[in-house]
Amino acid sequence: MSDQSENEQRWREARRRAEILARLPDRPGEAEVQSAIGSLGISRATLFRWLKRFRQDDRTSTLLPRRRGPNAGMQPLDPAVLVIVEGHFEKLYATRRKPTLSRFQREVAADCRAAGLQQLSIRRLGRWLETKNQADLMRRREGAGKSEPVFLATPGGLEAPAPLDIVQIDHTRVDVTVVDPATRLPIGRPTLTLAIDVNTRMAMGFYLSLEAPSLTAVALCLIHCVIDKTAWLAARGIAADWPAFGIPRTIHVDNGAEFHARAFERACAEHRIDLVYRPPGTPRFGGHIERLIGTMMGAVHLIPGSHFSNIRDRGDLDPEAEAVMTLRELETYLALEIVGAYHARIHKALDLPPAAAWNTRIADVMVRKPSDPRRFLIDFLPSEERTLQRDGLHLFHIRYWSDELRWLMGHDRQRLTIKYDPRDLSCVFVATGEGYLEARPADRTRPPIALWEQRAARRALRAEGRKALDEELIFSTILAQRALVDEATRATRAMRRDSARREHLGGGKMIDVTPETASVGDDKPLQLPYFAVEEWDD
């Protein structure tokens, strides 16, 4: 076949490919994909590779079939040399050790020289590497996490037909150091738990703390998602709207232990929320929340004390020395970034701002609201099961009692579900089937303590060799430790951090999970931990 005839044939094939690909919609369905695969006689991956190339360039010539045989100027390698090259490729170059091309060439050259064969130049060896499957090569050298975002076709993406259909939740360590509100000394980087509505890209809510990711953080983030945020914004002096609220239909989460907790799964089922987990090792399925987290981290990089995304961007800045913002101030800063910037900017995936998308689309949605926000929060708190003893309930080496527990004493000795807030063990909630009753330490003189404090005290006592732990000893140990922290709060960051974990809400009790007015219909807003929640009219 002459070169002219071959070129004509290749051009006709390119035109045929272009006609088929041009008929495909922006987000082709499965039937359309299969039809195109059959018509073109190619694999699914090849179809999307061609489609991406064609849509980026929009020229028929981008679909020209490759000429048969080796690339121009690339002569076949001597068979004996090829054996050496492929051996080092498999055992050295295409491995997680990721040697450089120069090292690869030196290894090949050494064996070729020993065998009396012609040595390959680094340029020719590089051209040989270009003939290999680049997606497979990157996967073998750097792992699927690096290769899939570059080479894997992900048609369609995650689609949510309406607001609240899908909400994604995730945690991240914030790229900024915060300071103690009293001493203004650095205490470390907080954790942000953030939620996004996939349909409108609205940030539904968030929770900021000095704790590691936990079920409690998820619970407090969720209550922030579902409530009307007017009072919450006013308490922080923010004069802006945050219209997003309501119980989501589906929650997308990763495979963190807190999301697999039995209490979380049961609470989702209780409130008719479908729980969907990302497939392990596939961060692309959480792309919406990951991008929002990236946007928020970009904003905090402007704050003194930022660690930036990596050491190269940070340069010689010292985040600890430059830190100026408290946890509460950072919380307000993030809220301002969300309602005053992110919600108001045009989102390229929507062609309008998220706030406008929400206000336009939510009118067609039946928004579900928790009839009792306090109970909604308690439902998502972690839980333990205990048997009611004659002297009360024993949890975390603390004896709890309530006069209402007397009504359960005559029943069979079934195990009761007890909900607790790890930040404050001065009150636990006993599930009765009809709701929750509160139980408090039998000794009402006990100060409010956090679960981490109780565990630290137990570790300290074990270190002293005391095997028999009692309630009196635990509380006295905690008080002694607090005094030590107060005296040495300027000495170490770890102690300052422990102090701030107790005090970041201000003096007095850490948390009041018992509202002053719990009856529906009162004019006074219902107070929840960290969040002010307004009553809704049914």
C-alpha positions in Angstrom: 0.0 0.0 0.0 1.3 3.4 -1.0 1.9 6.1 1.6 -0.9 8.2 0.0 -3.4 5.3 0.2 -2.4 4.6 3.7 -2.9 8.3 4.7 -6.4 8.3 3.1 -7.4 5.2 5.0 -6.1 6.6 8.3 -8.0 9.9 7.6 -11.3 8.1 6.8 -10.9 6.1 10.1 -10.3 9.3 12.0 -13.4 10.9 10.6 -15.5 7.9 11.5 -14.2 8.0 15.0 -14.9 11.7 15.3 -18.5 11.3 14.1 -19.2 8.6 16.7 -17.5 10.6 19.6 -19.2 13.8 18.6 -22.6 12.2 19.1 -21.9 11.3 22.7 -23.4 13.7 25.3 -21.3 15.4 27.9 -22.2 12.7 30.4 -22.9 9.6 28.4 -25.1 6.9 29.8 -24.1 3.2 30.0 -26.1 2.3 26.9 -24.4 5.1 24.9 -21.0 4.0 26.1 -21.5 0.4 25.2 -22.8 1.4 21.7 -19.7 3.5 21.1 -17.4 0.8 22.3 -19.1 -1.7 19.9 -19.0 0.7 16.9 -15.3 1.6 17.4 -14.2 -1.9 18.5 -12.1 -0.6 21.4 -12.0 -1.0 25.2 -13.8 1.2 27.7 -10.6 2.8 28.8 -9.5 3.6 25.2 -13.0 5.2 24.5 -12.6 7.7 27.4 -9.0 8.4 26.5 -10.0 9.2 22.9 -13.0 11.2 24.1 -10.9 13.3 26.5 -8.3 14.0 23.8 -11.0 14.8 21.2 -12.9 17.2 23.5 -9.7 19.0 24.6 -8.5 19.6 21.0 -11.7 19.3 19.0 -9.8 18.3 15.8 -10.4 15.2 13.8 -6.7 14.7 13.4 -6.3 13.9 17.1 -8.0 10.6 16.3 -5.8 9.5 13.5 -4.7 5.8 13.9 -1.1 5.3 14.7 1.1 4.0 11.9 2.1 0.4 12.2 5.6 -0.5 13.2 8.1 1.4 15.3 8.0 5.2 15.7 10.0 7.1 13.2 13.7 7.1 14.1 13.3 4.4 16.7 15.1 1.3 15.5 14.3 -2.0 17.1 16.7 -3.0 19.9 19.0 -5.9 19.5 17.2 -9.0 21.0 20.1 -9.6 23.4 20.0 -6.0 24.5 16.3 -6.1 24.8 16.5 -9.0 27.2 18.8 -6.9 29.5 16.6 -3.8 29.2 13.4 -5.6 30.1 15.1 -7.5 33.0 16.2 -4.2 34.6 12.8 -2.6 33.8 10.9 -5.3 35.7 13.2 -5.7 38.6 14.5 -2.2 39.1 12.8 0.7 37.1 9.1 -0.3 37.4 9.2 -0.7 41.2 8.3 1.4 44.2 12.1 2.2 44.6 11.6 4.6 41.7 15.2 4.8 40.4 16.1 7.7 38.0 16.5 7.2 34.3 20.2 7.8 34.7 20.5 5.0 37.2 18.4 2.7 35.0 20.7 3.5 32.0 23.9 2.8 34.1 22.6 -0.6 35.2 21.7 -1.6 31.6 25.0 -0.3 30.3 27.0 -2.3 32.8 25.4 -5.6 31.8 25.7 -4.7 28.0 29.3 -4.0 28.4 29.9 -7.2 30.4 28.2 -9.2 27.6 30.1 -7.4 24.8 27.0 -5.7 23.5 26.4 -2.1 22.2 25.5 0.2 25.1 22.3 2.3 24.9 22.4 6.0 25.3 20.1 7.6 27.9 18.1 9.3 25.1 17.4 6.0 23.3 16.5 4.3 26.6 14.1 7.1 27.4 12.4 6.7 24.0 12.0 3.0 24.7 10.3 3.8 28.0 7.8 6.0 26.1 6.5 2.9 24.3 5.5 1.4 27.6 2.0 1.7 29.1 2.4 4.9 31.1 -0.6 4.4 33.4 0.7 0.9 34.4 4.2 2.3 34.8 3.1 5.1 37.2 1.0 2.6 39.1 3.9 0.3 39.6 6.3 3.1 40.6 4.0 5.4 42.7 0.9 3.4 43.4 -2.7 3.6 42.3 -3.3 6.7 44.4 -1.0 8.7 42.1 -1.9 7.0 38.7 -5.6 6.9 38.9 -6.2 10.7 39.1 -4.1 11.0 36.0 -5.1 8.1 33.9 -8.3 6.5 35.2 -11.5 7.5 33.3 -14.2 8.5 35.7 -17.3 9.3 33.5 -20.4 10.7 35.0 -19.1 11.4 38.5 -21.2 11.6 41.7 -24.6 13.0 40.9 -27.1 14.3 43.4 -30.5 15.2 41.8 -31.6 17.7 44.5 -30.3 19.5 47.6 -29.9 17.2 50.7 -29.8 14.1 48.5 -26.1 13.5 49.2 -24.0 15.1 51.9 -20.3 14.2 52.2 -18.4 14.5 55.5 -14.7 14.3 56.2 -12.0 15.4 58.7 -8.8 17.2 58.1 -6.0 18.6 60.3 -6.0 22.4 59.8 -2.9 23.9 58.4 -2.5 26.5 61.1 -1.4 26.6 64.8 -3.8 28.1 67.3 -2.9 29.8 70.6 -4.2 29.6 74.1 -6.8 32.4 74.7 -5.3 33.3 78.1 -1.5 33.1 77.5 -1.6 33.5 73.7 1.0 30.7 73.5 0.8 28.1 70.7 -1.1 24.9 71.6 -1.1 23.0 68.2 -3.2 22.4 65.1 -6.9 21.7 65.5 -9.1 19.2 63.6 -11.8 20.3 61.2 -14.9 18.2 60.5 -16.7 19.5 57.4 -19.8 18.6 55.4 -20.9 19.6 51.9 -24.2 19.2 49.9 -23.2 17.6 46.6 -26.1 19.1 44.6 -25.5 22.8 45.5 -21.9 22.6 46.8 -23.1 24.4 49.9 -21.1 23.9 53.1 -23.7 22.3 55.3 -21.8 22.7 58.6 -18.6 22.1 60.4 -17.0 21.4 63.8 -13.6 22.5 65.0 -11.8 21.0 68.0 -8.4 20.1 69.5 -9.4 16.4 69.5 -8.6 13.7 67.0 -11.3 12.7 64.5 -14.1 11.0 66.5 -17.8 10.1 66.5 -18.4 13.1 68.8 -17.0 15.4 66.1 -19.2 13.8 63.5 -22.3 14.2 65.8 -21.5 17.9 66.4 -20.9 18.5 62.7 -24.2 16.9 61.9 -26.2 18.9 64.4 -24.6 22.0 62.9 -25.7 20.8 59.4 -29.4 20.3 60.3 -30.0 23.4 62.5 -31.0 26.9 61.5 -27.7 28.8 61.9 -29.1 32.2 62.5 -28.4 32.2 66.3 -25.1 30.5 65.8 -23.9 33.2 63.4 -25.2 36.0 65.7 -23.3 34.6 68.7 -20.1 35.1 66.6 -21.0 38.5 65.4 -21.5 37.5 61.8 -24.1 39.4 59.9 -24.7 37.1 57.0 -27.0 34.3 55.9 -26.3 30.6 56.0 -29.5 29.1 54.7 -28.4 25.5 54.5 -30.1 23.2 57.0 -32.1 19.9 57.1 -31.5 16.2 57.5 -29.7 14.7 54.5 -31.1 11.6 52.7 -27.7 10.1 52.2 -24.3 10.6 53.9 -21.1 9.7 52.0 -18.2 9.0 54.3 -14.8 7.3 54.2 -13.8 4.2 56.1 -12.7 5.8 59.3 -13.4 3.9 62.5 -15.8 6.6 63.7 -18.0 6.2 60.7 -18.2 2.4 61.2 -19.2 2.8 64.9 -22.4 0.9 65.7 -23.8 4.1 67.4 -23.4 6.0 64.2 -24.9 3.4 61.9 -27.9 3.0 64.3 -28.4 6.8 64.5 -28.4 7.1 60.7 -31.0 4.3 60.5 -33.0 5.9 63.2 -33.3 9.2 61.3 -33.7 7.4 57.9 -30.3 8.5 56.6 -28.7 6.2 54.1 -25.0 5.6 54.9 -22.7 5.0 52.0 -18.9 4.3 52.4 -16.3 5.1 49.8 -14.5 2.1 48.3 -11.2 1.7 50.2 -8.3 3.3 48.4 -10.4 5.5 46.2 -10.2 9.1 47.4 -11.7 10.3 44.1 -15.1 9.2 45.3 -14.9 12.0 47.9 -13.9 14.6 45.5 -16.5 17.2 46.5 -15.6 17.4 50.1 -11.9 17.1 49.3 -12.1 20.2 47.1 -14.0 22.1 49.7 -11.4 21.2 52.3 -8.7 22.4 49.9 -10.5 25.7 49.5 -10.7 26.1 53.3 -7.1 25.3 53.7 -6.2 27.8 51.0 -7.9 30.4 53.1 -6.2 29.6 56.4 -2.8 29.9 54.6 -3.3 33.6 54.8 -3.4 33.5 58.7 -0.2 34.0 60.7 0.8 30.6 62.1 0.0 28.8 58.8 1.9 25.6 58.1 1.0 25.8 54.4 0.5 22.6 52.3 4.2 21.6 52.4 7.6 22.6 53.7 8.6 24.1 50.3 5.7 26.6 50.4 6.3 27.4 54.1 9.9 28.3 53.5 11.7 29.6 56.6 8.5 30.8 58.4 8.0 29.5 61.9 4.3 28.7 62.4 4.7 28.3 66.2 6.3 31.8 66.6 3.8 33.5 64.3 0.6 31.9 65.6 -1.9 34.5 66.8 -5.4 33.1 66.5 -7.4 31.2 69.2 -9.6 28.2 68.4 -12.7 30.3 68.8 -11.3 33.0 66.5 -10.4 30.4 63.9 -13.9 29.0 64.0 -15.3 32.5 63.3 -12.7 33.0 60.5 -13.8 29.8 58.8 -17.5 30.7 59.2 -16.8 34.1 57.5 -14.9 32.4 54.7 -17.8 30.1 54.1 -20.7 32.5 54.2 -18.9 35.6 53.0 -16.7 34.2 50.3 -17.2 30.6 49.3 -21.0 30.7 49.2 -21.0 34.0 47.3 -18.5 33.1 44.5 -19.6 31.5 41.2 -18.8 27.7 41.4 -17.4 26.5 38.0 -19.4 23.3 38.3 -22.7 25.1 38.8 -22.1 28.4 36.8 -23.6 30.2 39.8 -22.8 30.7 43.5 -23.7 27.8 45.9 -26.0 30.1 47.9 -28.0 30.9 44.8 -28.1 27.3 43.8 -29.5 26.4 47.2 -32.1 29.2 47.4 -33.3 28.3 43.9 -33.5 24.5 44.3 -34.5 24.0 47.9 -38.0 25.3 47.2 -38.8 22.0 45.4 -37.5 19.8 48.3 -39.4 18.6 51.4 -36.8 19.5 54.0 -36.8 17.2 57.1 -36.0 18.8 60.4 -35.4 17.0 63.7 -38.4 17.5 65.9 -36.1 17.5 68.9 -32.6 18.8 68.1 -31.2 17.8 71.5 -32.3 14.2 71.1 -31.0 14.2 67.5 -27.5 15.1 68.9 -27.7 12.5 71.6 -28.6 9.8 69.1 -25.3 10.3 67.3 -23.1 10.3 70.5 -21.0 7.3 71.3 -22.6 4.6 73.5 -21.9 1.8 75.9 -24.1 -1.0 77.2 -24.3 -1.6 80.9 -26.5 -3.6 83.3 -28.3 -1.6 86.0 -27.0 -2.6 89.4 -28.7 -2.0 92.8 -26.5 1.0 93.4 -26.8 2.5 89.9 -24.9 2.3 86.6 -21.1 2.0 86.4 -19.4 3.6 83.5 -15.7 4.6 83.2 -15.2 3.8 86.9 -17.8 6.4 87.8 -21.1 5.4 89.5 -24.2 7.1 88.0 -27.6 7.4 89.5 -31.0 9.0 88.8 -34.2 8.6 90.8 -35.9 7.7 87.5 -33.8 4.6 87.3 -35.8 3.1 90.2 -38.6 2.4 87.7 -36.2 0.1 85.8 -35.1 -1.9 88.8 -38.0 -4.3 88.7 -37.4 -5.3 85.1 -35.2 -8.2 83.9 -31.5 -7.4 84.2 -31.3 -6.4 80.6 -28.3 -4.3 79.4 -29.1 -0.7 78.9 -27.7 1.6 76.2 -25.9 4.6 77.7 -25.0 7.6 75.5 -22.3 9.9 76.7 -20.4 13.0 75.5 -16.6 12.3 75.9 -16.0 16.0 76.5 -18.1 16.0 79.7 -18.8 12.9 81.8 -20.9 14.8 84.4 -24.1 13.6 82.7 -24.9 10.5 80.7 -28.1 9.6 78.8 -29.9 6.2 79.3 -32.0 5.0 76.4 -35.5 3.9 77.6 -37.2 3.2 74.3 -39.3 6.3 74.6 -36.4 8.7 74.9 -33.5 9.3 77.2 -33.3 9.9 81.0 -30.3 11.7 82.5 -28.0 10.1 85.0 -25.4 12.0 86.9 -22.5 10.9 89.2 -24.0 9.6 92.5 -21.5 11.9 94.3 -22.7 15.4 93.1 -19.6 17.0 94.4 -17.6 15.6 91.5 -16.3 18.2 89.1 -17.1 17.8 85.3 -14.3 15.9 83.6 -13.6 14.8 80.1 -13.0 11.1 79.0 -9.4 11.9 78.0 -8.8 13.2 81.6 -10.3 10.1 83.1 -8.1 7.9 80.9 -5.0 9.9 81.7 -5.7 9.6 85.4 -6.0 5.8 85.0 -2.8 5.6 83.1 -1.1 7.6 85.9 -2.4 5.3 88.5 -1.4 2.2 86.6 2.1 3.6 86.3 2.2 3.8 90.1 1.3 0.1 90.2 -2.2 0.5 91.6 -4.4 -2.2 90.1 -7.5 -1.5 92.1 -8.9 1.7 90.6 -11.6 3.5 92.6 -13.7 6.6 91.8 -12.3 8.7 94.6 -8.8 8.1 93.5 -9.5 8.9 89.9 -11.1 12.2 90.7 -8.4 13.2 93.1 -5.8 12.4 90.6 -7.5 14.5 87.9 -7.7 17.5 90.3 -4.0 17.1 91.1 -3.2 16.9 87.4 -5.2 20.0 86.6 -3.3 21.9 89.3 -0.1 20.7 87.8 -1.2 21.9 84.3 -2.2 25.3 85.7 1.2 25.8 87.3 3.2 24.6 84.3 0.9 26.0 81.5 3.7 28.1 80.2 6.3 25.4 80.3 5.2 23.0 77.5 2.8 23.1 74.6 1.3 19.7 75.6 0.2 21.1 78.9 -1.1 24.3 77.3 -3.1 22.2 74.9 -4.7 20.1 77.7 -5.6 23.3 79.4 -7.2 24.8 76.3 -9.1 21.6 75.6 -11.0 22.2 78.9 -11.3 26.0 78.6 -11.9 26.8 75.0 -15.6 27.4 75.7 -14.8 29.7 78.6 -15.0 29.2 82.4 -17.4 27.0 84.3 -18.7 23.7 83.0 -17.2 22.3 79.8 -20.6 21.7 78.3 -24.2 22.0 79.2 -26.2 19.3 77.4 -29.3 20.0 79.4 -31.2 22.9 77.9 -32.6 25.5 80.2 -35.9 25.3 78.3 -36.5 22.0 76.6 -40.2 22.3 75.8 -41.1 22.9 72.2 -42.7 26.2 71.6 -40.9 28.3 74.2 -39.7 31.6 73.0 -36.2 31.1 74.5 -33.8 29.3 72.1 -32.8 25.8 72.9 -29.1 25.7 73.9 -27.0 22.7 72.7 -23.3 22.0 73.2 -21.3 24.6 71.3 -24.3 25.5 69.0 -27.3 27.7 69.7 -30.4 26.0 68.1 -33.6 27.8 67.5 -36.9 26.0 67.9 -38.8 25.2 64.6 -42.5 25.7 64.2 -44.1 22.6 62.8 
